[in-house]
Amino acid sequence: MKRTCLITGGNSGIGKQAAIQLAQAGFHVIIGVRNLKRGEIALEDIKEKSEQNDIEILQVDMSSKKSIIDASLELKKRINQLDVLIHNAADFDIARKQPERSVDGIETIWATNQIGPVVLTDSVMDLIRKSEQGRIITIASKGLMMHPTLTVDLNDPEFEKRKFSVPKAYYQSKLAQVMYTYWLSEKLKGTGITVNCIRVTNVKVDISRYPNISGFMKFLYSLKSRFSISAEEMAKTYIYLATSPEINKTTGKYFNEKNKPVSSSSYSLNKENIDAVMKLTMSYIK
């Protein structure tokens, strides 16, 4: 029987490349997309490039709890089990100057990158439990290495009282995802479901996705691109974590783009800190 993978944000960048490679690896692939029109265009492209047809789209806005729950209910009508869940979708609009709010009234980077994946995992857990070897994959960033003392602000995760910047909000949310990985892997010990995180390195950015950024920022990103790998190359680690039999019992690990386990910050490894971040996260959900 074909294995099924749901990958959020599967219509562009690394997510799209991963969808192509997963389809080529024989998966039934479901790409989670916020914008249905863009999703349908990407779907045709993924089918063409992978030369596979067993790919479909699922509309989901990862910043909206209602949208996530509606998507999970729709998913349960379509499939009986989910073998791999990849939390690839992320909010990282570098042109944004002020925080924006989701339909739930939550700052969108925190809502999309941390709250959304927790809600989605929870909503589809019954499908994952039906898999012989379910795999949950979260996504963080190598950029966290530039911020070794970064913590999750438990009193102000949404930047209501402190100066907002997209990178600050983004790295905080990605640090929280690493900690969520450790927390969930502990919760699921003995179930056969693994939870691992990918530390995404510098990947060539499609600047056309950010028409409002300054010329200077465009210059910086073009410079950065020279030292970056392609989305296609980075997607290979997604495929490794989704398919490799050698890690079918590996859980609670943080992998780099070379498929090697690496360490995260001492703050993120501390159990008390992990529990505090997850208590904060759950306060948005309950």
Long-range contacts (C-beta under 8 A, 24 or more apart in sequence): 2-26, 2-27, 2-28, 2-54, 3-27, 3-28, 3-83, 3-84, 3-131, 4-28, 4-29, 4-30, 4-79, 4-81, 4-82, 4-83, 4-84, 5-29, 5-30, 5-82, 5-83, 5-84, 5-85, 5-86, 5-242, 6-30, 6-32, 6-58, 6-75, 6-82, 6-84, 6-85, 6-86, 6-124, 7-31, 7-32, 7-86, 7-88, 7-238, 8-32, 8-60, 8-62, 8-86, 8-87, 8-88, 8-89, 8-117, 8-120, 9-33, 9-62, 9-88, 9-89, 9-90, 10-42, 10-46, 10-88, 11-35, 11-38, 11-39, 11-41, 11-42, 11-43, 11-57, 12-38, 12-42, 12-206, 12-209, 13-203, 13-206, 13-231, 14-88, 14-200, 14-203, 14-231, 14-234, 14-235, 14-238, 15-86, 15-88, 15-89, 16-42, 16-45, 16-46, 16-231, 17-230, 17-231, 17-232, 17-234, 17-235, 18-86, 18-88, 18-235, 18-238, 18-239, 18-242, 19-46, 19-50, 19-55, 20-46, 20-49, 20-50, 20-235, 21-50, 21-232, 21-235, 21-236, 21-238, 21-239, 22-84, 22-238, 22-239, 22-242, 22-243, 23-47, 23-50, 23-52, 23-54, 23-55, 24-50, 24-51, 24-52, 25-239, 25-242, 25-243, 27-54, 27-83, 27-84, 27-242, 28-54, 28-55, 28-79, 29-54, 29-55, 29-56, 30-55, 30-56, 30-57, 30-58, 30-75, 30-78, 30-79, 31-55, 31-56, 31-57, 31-58, 32-57, 32-58, 32-59, 32-60, 32-62, 32-71, 32-89, 33-57, 33-58, 33-59, 33-60, 34-59, 34-60, 34-61, 34-62, 34-89, 60-120, 61-103, 62-89, 62-91, 62-111, 62-112, 62-116, 62-117, 62-120, 63-91, 63-102, 63-103, 63-104, 63-106, 63-108, 63-111, 63-112, 63-115, 63-116, 64-102, 64-103, 64-104, 64-111, 65-104, 65-115, 65-119, 65-285, 66-103, 67-103, 68-116, 68-119, 68-120, 68-123, 69-119, 69-123, 71-120, 71-123, 72-120, 72-123, 72-124, 75-124, 75-127, 76-124, 76-126, 76-127, 79-127, 80-127, 80-130, 81-127, 81-128, 81-130, 81-131, 82-124, 82-127, 82-128, 82-130, 82-131, 82-134, 83-128, 83-131, 83-132, 83-133, 83-134, 83-135, 84-134, 84-135, 84-136, 84-137, 84-242, 85-120, 85-121, 85-124, 85-128, 85-134, 85-135, 85-136, 85-137, 86-137, 86-139, 86-238, 86-242, 87-117, 87-120, 87-121, 87-136, 87-137, 87-138, 87-139, 87-177, 88-139, 88-238, 89-116, 90-139, 90-170, 90-173, 91-170, 92-166, 92-170, 93-166, 93-210, 94-166, 94-167, 94-210, 94-213, 94-217, 95-210, 95-211, 95-212, 95-213, 96-166, 98-164, 99-158, 99-159, 99-160, 99-164, 99-169, 106-158, 106-284, 107-157, 107-158, 107-159, 107-160, 107-169, 109-166, 109-169, 109-170, 109-173, 110-157, 110-158, 110-169, 110-172, 110-173, 112-173, 113-170, 113-173, 113-174, 113-176, 113-177, 114-173, 114-176, 114-177, 114-180, 114-281, 115-281, 115-284, 115-285, 117-177, 117-180, 118-180, 118-281, 118-282, 118-285, 119-285, 121-184, 122-285, 128-193, 129-191, 129-193, 131-193, 132-192, 133-192, 133-193, 133-194, 133-248, 134-191, 134-192, 134-193, 134-194, 135-193, 135-194, 135-195, 135-196, 135-241, 135-242, 136-184, 136-193, 136-194, 136-195, 136-196, 137-195, 137-196, 137-197, 137-198, 137-238, 137-241, 137-242, 138-177, 138-178, 138-180, 138-181, 138-195, 138-196, 138-197, 138-198, 139-174, 139-177, 139-197, 139-198, 139-200, 140-174, 140-175, 140-177, 140-178, 140-197, 140-198, 140-199, 140-200, 140-254, 140-264, 141-170, 141-171, 141-174, 141-199, 141-200, 142-199, 142-200, 142-201, 142-202, 142-256, 142-257, 143-167, 143-171, 143-174, 144-171, 144-174, 144-175, 144-178, 144-199, 144-264, 144-265, 147-171, 148-265, 149-265, 149-267, 150-175, 150-265, 150-267, 151-175, 151-267, 151-273, 152-176, 152-179, 152-273, 152-276, 152-277, 152-280, 154-276, 154-277, 154-280, 157-280, 175-265, 175-267, 175-268, 176-277, 176-281, 178-254, 178-264, 178-268, 179-268, 179-273, 179-274, 179-277, 179-278, 180-277, 180-278, 180-281, 181-252, 181-254, 182-252, 182-268, 182-269, 182-274, 183-274, 183-275, 183-277, 183-278, 185-251, 185-252, 186-252, 188-251, 189-251, 193-251, 194-247, 194-248, 194-249, 194-250, 194-251, 195-251, 195-252, 196-241, 196-247, 196-250, 196-251, 196-252, 196-253, 196-254, 196-255, 197-253, 197-254, 197-255, 198-237, 198-238, 198-241, 198-254, 198-255, 198-256, 198-257, 199-254, 199-255, 199-256, 199-257, 199-262, 199-264, 200-234, 200-257, 201-228, 201-229, 201-234, 201-256, 201-257, 202-227, 202-228, 202-229, 203-228, 203-229, 203-230, 203-231, 203-234, 204-228, 204-229, 204-230, 204-231, 229-257, 233-257
